[in-house]
């Protein structure tokens, strides 16, 4: 009986963790922001997609918090770039996704043991560029 309960508890925990990464759970956490959007925008967010003109709240609803944030300055002004990354081993095997494997102790990040994996590579697979708080460019692998 004990092993069965342990397996069920583990499965339930995995479901909860997986649920944190879906548009549905992010929408449920911020229904007011979702309700103010047009039906077309709502549909894109439900599909986990980002559109030109989205604001940062809309992007977070669709695909979650970024793994990295950069600011770029060029002749036309400043833009903010959100990157979504994965970490891979030498052979291209997925090790983990960036943001969700970072823990904080006070203000300092603490990383689990596998972050020091030899030969670990950062792989940026999605990028969103904002200017004046709105999406002006989307880059993704095909």
Secondary structure as GFF3:
##gff-version 3
##sequence-region A 1 142
A	DSSP	alpha_helix	2	19	.	.	.	ID=ss1
A	DSSP	alpha_helix	23	29	.	.	.	ID=ss2
A	DSSP	alpha_helix	31	35	.	.	.	ID=ss3
A	DSSP	alpha_helix	39	46	.	.	.	ID=ss4
A	DSSP	alpha_helix	56	63	.	.	.	ID=ss5
A	DSSP	beta_strand	68	74	.	.	.	ID=ss6
A	DSSP	beta_strand	77	88	.	.	.	ID=ss7
A	DSSP	beta_strand	94	97	.	.	.	ID=ss8
A	DSSP	three_ten_helix	99	101	.	.	.	ID=ss9
A	DSSP	beta_strand	102	105	.	.	.	ID=ss10
A	DSSP	beta_strand	108	111	.	.	.	ID=ss11
A	DSSP	three_ten_helix	113	116	.	.	.	ID=ss12
A	DSSP	beta_strand	121	131	.	.	.	ID=ss13
A	DSSP	beta_strand	134	140	.	.	.	ID=ss14
###
